[in-house]
Amino acid sequence: MQRSTLEQRYLDVHAASIYLGMSEKAIRYKIESRTLPFTRAGHSIRFDRLELDKFLAGNAVKPLGAMGGRR
């Protein structure tokens, strides 16, 4: 029995786009600009779901009140 895409730890471009809610084109742009963590195995590109979670957490935008910004 195959595990569903969201249960797999290593995702291809298509599965990563679904997981992140982004288009495949946006994922490929982030690969080219090296702004999204990925692993290359030969010609295959894979994304570690745990690294993608860290990426998202590290790019979270805090509310202005939490940063002491203008009111």
LINFEN-V354047 format. One line per field, one symbol per residue. ss: DSSP state (@ for helix, = for strand, . for the rest). psi: psi as a letter, one per 30 degrees, with the letter a starting at -180 (. if undefined). burial: + if it has 9 or more other ideal C-beta (glycine too) atoms within 8 Angstrom, else -. Layout:
BEGIN
ss: ???
psi: ???
burial: ???
END
This chain:
BEGIN
ss: ....@@@..==.@@@@@@@@...@@@@@@@@@......===..=====@@@@@@@@@@.....@@@@....
psi: kkkleffkekkaeeeeeeefhlleeeeeefeeghgkklkkjbfkkkkkeeeeeeeeefgkkkleeffgal.
burial: -------+--+++-++++++---+-+++-++----+--------+++++-++-+++---------------
END
